[in-house]
């Protein structure tokens, strides 16, 4: 019996924000995987080690969490005024499924540094010292991200003193601008129902006040107390309760239908990455997962968010964009939890600590729009070389 040898693909394992993923240059992939389709999905699943019924991804590069089961494909951009095209694949841990429906805001911080290191940005646009501006086309959602990458002696600067809750060690700060982050395609609104707050009926579960927004990533915001929560929950409070996880997934499915993302709740299983479900609460004292004490006076509000069926250990970057946008629109649940009124930034508490995010929102012809959302992350290379994959095409 013959055996197919493993193939070797140039790859870089990178941390971006509070996530990790395997990064590829499009042209380095096997030809059959350079285009969307089952072959590409099979390759990325095998790289990460999915599907794994044991839930560990031992036989791959994944680390058995939604934050570490990620892949990125980059190429030179053919779009005017952009440097690089960025495609993100969220790999399911236990199912043979790659979700291409949204972006990863955390890994967005690693895109600019990777693009510079791999020659995808015109060298004439990269300063020897200072800040390189990398213009990124986010291909999953058709949006522009502007990355501000620190440079020292002609190299991407990765070390520094910028601290990000949810990441153990400090690093260099990478500022990201998510341009026009709301999905207002086809003349729609970033609030897809047209309302800042809706009544969401979930059969068998309950009726909830909800702010449903499509900015950064489609997100359903609920009040923590309506779910029986305080907003101070950590992962162990949520992720071991199968009945509670099923309840939250049912809410997510019905919210997705209400947002027009799917036609029936049954379709939600095939769209695991989006939308997100999050809950908000006014500030309270709590102890973060690291043991760090967070005081009520340290934040404007508390936010917890689900990712791929589990409570996220910190906060997804794209959900942070949604928080920034909704927080700056008077009358949303996010804004009300932060005390209400007009604002251009919020600092929120999450399971690992706090994060400040900004947004420029305004009303145009009676509809809310946002020109950009701003946040800072950090990124660094963990390993680079070749990933070995049993793959026959």
PyMOL commands that set and color helices and strands:
alter all, ss='L'
color gray80, all
select helices_A, chain A and resi 26-28+31-33+38-48+105-117+123-125+185-187+224-227+235-238+242-258+265-270+296-298+317-327+333-337
alter helices_A, ss='H'
color red, helices_A
select strands_A, chain A and resi 7-16+19-25+70-76+84-91+98-99+130-138+143-152+155-156+174-179+198-202+206-214+218-223+276-282+286-287+293-294+301-307+310-311+345-350+353-364+367-377+379-389
alter strands_A, ss='S'
color yellow, strands_A
deselect
rebuild
show_as cartoon
